[in-house]
């Protein structure tokens, strides 16, 4: 088994002078690029599945609220109050985008081969708010591409997914159903999404940059040889119709536009950044069930 450990998980070993001396005397093995691969084009910028365009600075939109800390209990209560007003402990209270109601009602699909996928995330039978945020951005992209917006639901745990996701813009719901997907596992989710992508080959795939999304999305990209931009704060299309993924850098004051060289184009989006579309009552998306052929999952997540 291969494990990664968080920093400060254990006390670091104290290095003695004898250890330092022994380390200096140990040989260092060197490998050249030619020894790793005969194809040198896979290394460096030329071998990267993504490219970075000209970076630019952005104005901070932080609230910059200072809470006096003389009384810790009062400060904690004030912080909880402010966060609760924003919906941090429930449904995000940001204003829904009413302008997209008409877009949802009057969408036309002319290029189904440029489908935009949004991987929905659920917990306890309910869709998490970030799902609707991504549907809003996915709707914008799909409308510009004149393609379909597909909500991908992994595991059959959400009641009436066609109604809930369809009212928020999804043209179709792709339900990946398998007994191994009843509970989250990075292996199971990765295998299922890889199988679905290989079957349908979408144009864009958007995944929430949550604990789960950050876990399985890189595995999917690696298995398919795709570029992946993580923790994006914005998405747009360039003049060539390629997805420009906006990623913060240098503490968030700089934005780096990143473009994938591979298809499908894949990105994870930071929660709480985008506006969810206002739902259109009565709109329902067809639900298509896909049962992937999964290998036995050898790990189990204990929440």
Secondary structure, 3 states (H helix, E strand, C coil): CCCCCCCCCCCCCCCCHHHHHHHHHCCCCCCCHHHHCCCHHHCHHHHCCEEECCCEECCCCCCCCCCCCCCHHHHHHHHHHHHHHCCCCCCCCCCCECCHHHHHHCCCCCCHHHCEEEECCEECCEECHHHHHHHHHHHHHHHHHCCCEEEEEECCCCCCHHHHHHCCCCCEEEEECCHHHCCCCHHHHHHHHHHHHHHHCCCEEEEECCHHHHHHHHHHHHHHCCCEEEEEEEEEECCCCCEEEEEEEHHHCEEEEEEECCCCEEEEECCCCCCCECCCCCCCCEEEEECCCCCCCCCCCCC
